[in-house]
């Protein structure tokens, strides 16, 4: 009886690990666009999420449109249906009182002097969303990293 029970337990553990790996990933921050919130070298646990799950104020990881194939870490300043922030209106070509269109996000870095974000590019497509920052990881927590480089970018391909 112990053999089949161990097999079932091992299968359950493997299924749990696979689910966790698909649901979460770890990124390492490079760059200063999110200072003082996140600093160079910090590791963040990212929970994969859809655009519908993002709330203003959350920090997200997105595919970078320029250049493609990179990642950025930014704060969601506005989600679909929210008013377009005044500091973004010109770049988004939004009229006064306009709302963020469906499928789009307004993203801002916490360090405006060092961030290339919606103040420059306007809206970001929700289709580029990888996930939301769940928490900061301590140095002792060992998980496989996806490296975020440059302006908060990760080398590699978007999802």
C-alpha positions in Angstrom: 0.0 0.0 0.0 2.9 2.4 0.7 4.1 2.2 -2.9 0.9 3.4 -4.6 0.5 6.1 -1.9 4.0 7.4 -2.4 3.4 7.5 -6.2 0.2 9.5 -5.7 2.0 11.8 -3.3 4.9 12.3 -5.7 2.5 13.0 -8.6 0.7 15.6 -6.5 3.9 17.3 -5.5 5.1 17.4 -9.1 1.7 18.8 -10.3 2.0 21.5 -7.6 5.5 22.4 -8.6 4.5 22.7 -12.3 1.5 24.8 -11.4 3.7 27.1 -9.2 6.2 27.4 -12.0 3.6 28.5 -14.5 1.9 30.9 -12.0 5.0 32.6 -10.6 8.4 33.6 -11.7 11.3 35.6 -10.2 12.9 38.6 -11.8 16.0 40.5 -10.8 15.8 44.3 -11.1 18.5 46.1 -13.1 18.2 49.9 -13.6 16.9 52.7 -11.5 13.5 53.5 -13.1 11.6 52.1 -10.0 13.7 53.6 -7.3 13.2 54.1 -4.4 10.6 51.3 -4.4 12.8 48.7 -6.0 16.6 48.9 -6.4 19.3 47.4 -8.6 19.8 43.7 -7.8 16.6 43.2 -5.9 14.7 40.0 -6.7 10.9 40.1 -7.1 8.3 37.4 -7.1 6.0 37.9 -10.0 2.5 36.4 -10.2 1.3 35.9 -13.7 -1.9 37.9 -14.2 -4.4 39.1 -16.8 -5.2 42.8 -17.5 -8.5 42.4 -15.6 -6.6 41.5 -12.4 -4.4 44.7 -12.4 -5.4 47.5 -10.1 -4.0 51.1 -10.2 -0.9 51.3 -7.9 0.3 47.7 -8.5 3.7 47.2 -10.0 3.7 45.1 -13.1 6.1 43.4 -15.5 5.4 44.0 -19.2 7.0 43.2 -22.5 8.7 46.4 -23.7 7.5 47.6 -27.1 10.8 49.4 -27.8 12.9 47.3 -28.4 10.7 44.2 -28.6 11.8 41.1 -26.7 12.7 42.9 -23.5 10.8 43.4 -20.2 10.0 46.5 -18.1 8.9 46.9 -14.5 6.5 49.8 -14.0 3.6 50.9 -11.7 0.1 50.8 -13.2 -1.1 54.4 -12.9 -4.4 53.7 -14.7 -6.3 50.7 -16.1 -9.1 50.5 -18.7 -11.9 52.9 -17.8 -9.8 55.1 -15.5 -9.2 58.8 -16.3 -6.0 59.4 -18.3 -3.5 61.1 -15.9 -2.7 64.6 -17.0 1.1 63.9 -17.3 0.3 61.2 -19.9 -2.4 62.9 -21.9 -0.1 64.4 -24.5 1.8 61.2 -25.2 -1.4 59.2 -25.3 -3.0 61.8 -27.6 -5.9 61.9 -25.1 -8.5 64.7 -24.9 -9.1 66.3 -21.5 -11.3 64.0 -19.5 -10.6 60.9 -21.7 -10.5 57.5 -20.2 -8.0 54.7 -20.7 -9.3 52.5 -23.5 -10.1 48.9 -23.2 -7.1 46.6 -23.4 -4.6 49.4 -22.4 -2.7 50.5 -19.3 -0.9 53.7 -18.2 2.5 52.7 -16.7 4.8 55.0 -14.8 8.2 54.5 -13.2 8.6 55.6 -9.6 11.7 57.6 -10.6 10.4 59.9 -13.4 13.9 61.3 -14.2 15.1 57.8 -15.1 12.0 56.1 -16.4 10.8 55.7 -20.0 7.1 55.0 -19.6 3.6 56.3 -20.6 4.8 59.9 -20.2 6.7 59.1 -23.4 4.9 56.2 -25.1 1.3 56.8 -24.1 -0.7 53.6 -23.6 0.8 50.1 -23.1 -1.1 47.1 -24.5 -2.5 44.8 -21.9 -1.5 42.0 -24.2 2.1 42.6 -23.2 1.4 42.0 -19.5 3.4 39.2 -17.8 2.2 39.7 -14.3 2.1 41.7 -11.0 4.8 42.0 -8.4 3.7 39.8 -5.5 6.6 40.5 -3.1 10.3 41.2 -2.7 12.5 38.1 -2.2 15.3 38.0 0.4 18.8 37.0 -0.6 18.5 33.6 1.0 15.4 32.6 -1.1 16.6 30.5 -4.0 14.4 30.4 -7.1 15.3 30.4 -10.8 15.6 34.0 -12.0 14.5 35.8 -15.2 16.9 38.7 -15.3 15.6 42.2 -15.8 18.1 44.5 -17.3 18.6 48.1 -18.5 15.5 50.3 -17.9 13.9 47.6 -15.9 14.2 45.1 -18.8 14.6 41.4 -19.0 16.6 39.7 -21.7 14.6 37.1 -23.5 11.2 36.9 -25.3 7.8 38.1 -24.1 5.2 35.4 -23.2 
